[in-house]
């Protein structure tokens, strides 16, 4: 896979994901479990896309942007990780497990950087809101429509720029690191994938388990464990 056409394709996808995340549509195509397999399929590595989609969806499900709170930009981070994953696997620079784990860690950094970019876009959108208020007071519906579209364009280019820069930096600095790790470490890196999956499940459970609901989760496990013991012994 040639890196420059891939950067262009994935950056445009990043712009679309940024729009769907906050500005328009919100039809869930921006979720890692959807967009990662789509990128993998588009670039000829569907298995890698599915892997990243599963690993990166669960840990960030608790990252709910409500009110003034906004956590890591997990969707764009997943786009970057998947794009780089396909690129590195295609180049066969190391084992798949090592590549995946390094990029999952890198995606966490990208997500935090993306958060600051989102805040910058939000501040830029405040100016659009003030202009929209003025246009509404004058009954200028055309200007309101233009301002709404401008906000969408802001999101698109913020996603495009973040993804393109992070892919270029990842390709430059992560490839030597991944090559440096000995392939004999493939097995522990493979186990780390299950660890990340476990963290994801644990994170999601925190949304449901509290003092009032804990027994709804514990009782079936206790009954199942007792039943297993009777059957086994």
C-alpha positions as CSV (number, residue, x, y, z in Angstrom):
1,X,0.0,0.0,0.0
2,X,1.4,3.4,-1.0
3,X,1.5,5.7,1.9
4,X,0.5,9.0,0.2
5,X,-2.7,7.8,-1.5
6,X,-3.6,6.1,1.8
7,X,-3.0,9.3,3.8
8,X,-5.4,11.1,1.4
9,X,-8.1,8.5,1.6
10,X,-7.9,8.1,5.4
11,X,-7.7,11.8,6.0
12,X,-10.9,12.4,4.0
13,X,-12.5,9.6,6.0
14,X,-11.3,11.3,9.2
15,X,-13.1,14.5,8.1
16,X,-16.3,12.6,7.5
17,X,-16.0,10.9,10.9
18,X,-15.5,14.2,12.6
19,X,-18.7,15.5,11.0
20,X,-20.7,12.5,12.1
21,X,-19.3,12.6,15.6
22,X,-20.6,16.0,16.5
23,X,-21.8,18.3,13.6
24,X,-24.2,16.4,11.4
25,X,-25.9,13.1,10.6
26,X,-24.8,11.2,13.8
27,X,-25.8,7.9,12.2
28,X,-23.0,6.1,14.1
29,X,-20.7,5.5,11.1
30,X,-18.0,7.3,13.2
31,X,-18.0,4.6,15.9
32,X,-14.8,2.5,15.8
33,X,-16.8,-0.8,15.5
34,X,-18.2,0.6,12.2
35,X,-15.5,2.8,10.7
36,X,-12.5,0.6,11.5
37,X,-13.8,-2.5,9.6
38,X,-14.9,-0.2,6.8
39,X,-11.3,1.2,6.5
40,X,-9.8,-2.2,6.7
41,X,-12.1,-3.5,3.9
42,X,-11.4,-0.4,1.8
43,X,-7.6,-0.9,2.0
44,X,-7.7,-4.6,1.6
45,X,-7.1,-5.7,5.2
46,X,-10.6,-6.3,6.7
47,X,-9.3,-8.5,9.5
48,X,-7.1,-5.7,10.9
49,X,-10.1,-3.3,10.7
50,X,-12.3,-5.7,12.7
51,X,-9.5,-6.1,15.3
52,X,-9.1,-2.4,15.9
53,X,-12.9,-1.9,15.8
54,X,-13.4,-4.4,18.6
55,X,-10.4,-3.3,20.7
56,X,-11.1,0.5,20.4
57,X,-14.9,0.5,20.7
58,X,-15.4,-0.8,24.3
59,X,-12.8,1.2,26.3
60,X,-14.3,4.5,25.0
61,X,-18.0,3.7,25.4
62,X,-17.9,5.4,28.8
63,X,-16.5,8.5,27.2
64,X,-19.8,10.3,26.8
65,X,-19.5,14.0,25.8
66,X,-22.3,15.6,27.8
67,X,-22.7,19.3,28.7
68,X,-19.3,20.9,28.8
69,X,-17.5,17.6,29.2
70,X,-15.5,16.2,26.3
71,X,-13.0,13.3,26.7
72,X,-10.6,11.9,24.2
73,X,-11.6,12.0,20.5
74,X,-11.7,8.2,20.3
75,X,-13.3,8.1,16.8
76,X,-10.6,9.9,15.0
77,X,-8.0,8.1,17.0
78,X,-9.5,4.8,15.8
79,X,-9.2,6.0,12.2
80,X,-5.5,6.8,12.6
81,X,-4.8,3.5,14.3
82,X,-6.6,1.4,11.7
83,X,-5.0,3.3,8.8
84,X,-1.5,2.9,10.2
85,X,-2.2,-0.7,11.1
86,X,-3.1,-1.6,7.5
87,X,0.0,0.2,6.3
88,X,2.4,-1.5,8.7
89,X,0.8,-5.0,8.3
90,X,1.0,-4.6,4.5
91,X,4.7,-3.7,4.8
92,X,5.2,-6.8,7.1
93,X,7.6,-4.9,9.4
94,X,6.7,-7.1,12.4
95,X,4.0,-9.4,13.7
96,X,0.4,-8.3,13.7
97,X,0.1,-8.5,17.5
98,X,3.0,-6.1,18.1
99,X,1.7,-3.7,15.5
100,X,-1.8,-3.7,17.0
101,X,-0.7,-3.0,20.6
102,X,1.7,-0.2,19.7
103,X,-1.0,1.5,17.6
104,X,-3.7,1.0,20.3
105,X,-1.3,2.9,22.7
106,X,-0.7,5.5,20.0
107,X,-4.4,6.0,19.5
108,X,-4.7,7.0,23.2
109,X,-2.3,9.8,22.6
110,X,-4.1,10.8,19.4
111,X,-7.4,10.9,21.2
112,X,-6.1,13.3,23.8
113,X,-4.6,15.6,21.1
114,X,-7.9,15.4,19.3
115,X,-9.7,16.6,22.4
116,X,-7.8,19.9,22.3
117,X,-8.6,20.3,18.6
118,X,-12.3,19.8,19.4
119,X,-12.1,22.5,22.0
120,X,-10.6,24.9,19.4
121,X,-13.3,24.1,16.9
122,X,-15.9,24.7,19.7
123,X,-14.5,28.1,20.4
124,X,-14.5,28.9,16.7
125,X,-18.2,27.8,16.5
126,X,-19.0,30.3,19.3
127,X,-18.4,33.1,16.8
128,X,-20.7,31.4,14.3
129,X,-23.4,31.2,17.0
130,X,-23.2,34.9,17.7
131,X,-23.5,35.6,14.0
132,X,-26.4,33.2,13.7
133,X,-28.2,35.1,16.6
134,X,-27.8,38.4,14.7
135,X,-29.0,36.8,11.5
136,X,-32.0,35.3,13.3
137,X,-32.9,38.7,14.8
138,X,-32.9,40.1,11.2
139,X,-34.8,37.1,9.8
140,X,-31.9,36.2,7.5
141,X,-32.5,32.5,7.0
142,X,-30.0,32.2,4.2
143,X,-27.1,33.4,6.4
144,X,-28.1,31.0,9.1
145,X,-27.9,28.2,6.7
146,X,-24.5,29.3,5.5
147,X,-23.3,29.6,9.1
148,X,-24.5,26.0,9.9
149,X,-22.7,24.7,6.8
150,X,-19.6,26.6,7.9
151,X,-19.6,24.8,11.2
152,X,-19.8,21.4,9.4
153,X,-16.8,22.5,7.3
154,X,-14.9,23.3,10.4
155,X,-15.4,19.8,11.7
156,X,-14.5,18.2,8.4
157,X,-11.2,20.0,8.1
158,X,-10.3,19.5,11.8
159,X,-10.7,15.8,11.4
160,X,-8.8,15.8,8.1
161,X,-5.9,17.7,9.5
162,X,-5.6,15.7,12.7
163,X,-5.7,12.4,10.9
164,X,-3.3,13.4,8.2
165,X,-0.7,14.8,10.7
166,X,-1.0,11.8,13.1
167,X,-0.6,9.3,10.3
168,X,2.5,11.0,8.9
169,X,4.0,11.3,12.4
170,X,3.1,7.7,13.2
171,X,4.6,6.4,9.9
172,X,7.8,8.3,10.6
173,X,8.3,7.5,14.3
174,X,6.5,4.3,15.1
175,X,7.9,2.2,12.2
176,X,11.4,2.2,13.8
177,X,10.0,1.4,17.2
178,X,7.9,-1.5,15.8
179,X,10.9,-2.9,13.9
180,X,13.0,-2.6,17.0
181,X,10.8,-5.0,19.1
182,X,11.9,-8.6,18.6
183,X,9.2,-10.8,17.0
184,X,9.7,-13.3,19.9
185,X,7.6,-10.9,22.0
186,X,4.6,-11.6,19.7
187,X,3.0,-13.9,22.3
188,X,2.9,-11.4,25.3
189,X,1.7,-8.7,22.9
190,X,-1.1,-11.1,21.8
191,X,-2.1,-11.6,25.4
192,X,-2.2,-7.8,25.8
193,X,-5.0,-7.7,23.2
194,X,-7.1,-9.8,25.6
195,X,-6.1,-7.4,28.4
196,X,-7.4,-4.4,26.4
197,X,-10.6,-6.3,25.7
198,X,-11.0,-7.0,29.4
199,X,-10.5,-3.3,30.2
200,X,-13.2,-2.5,27.7
201,X,-15.7,-4.9,29.2
202,X,-14.9,-3.7,32.7
203,X,-15.3,0.0,31.6
204,X,-18.7,-0.8,30.1
205,X,-19.8,-2.7,33.2
206,X,-19.2,0.4,35.3
207,X,-22.1,2.0,33.4
208,X,-24.5,-0.6,34.6
209,X,-23.3,-1.9,38.0
210,X,-24.0,0.1,41.1
211,X,-25.1,-0.7,44.6
212,X,-28.7,-1.2,43.5
213,X,-28.0,-3.3,40.4
214,X,-24.9,-5.3,41.4
215,X,-26.9,-8.4,42.4
216,X,-28.5,-8.6,39.0
217,X,-25.0,-9.2,37.6
218,X,-23.5,-11.3,40.5
219,X,-26.3,-13.8,41.2
220,X,-26.3,-15.4,37.7
221,X,-22.5,-15.7,37.9
222,X,-22.7,-17.3,41.3
223,X,-25.5,-19.7,40.2
224,X,-23.5,-20.6,37.1
225,X,-20.4,-21.2,39.1
226,X,-22.1,-23.5,41.6
227,X,-23.8,-25.4,38.7
228,X,-20.4,-25.8,37.0
229,X,-18.9,-27.2,40.2
230,X,-21.7,-29.8,40.5
231,X,-21.4,-30.8,36.9
232,X,-17.6,-31.0,37.0
233,X,-17.2,-32.8,40.3
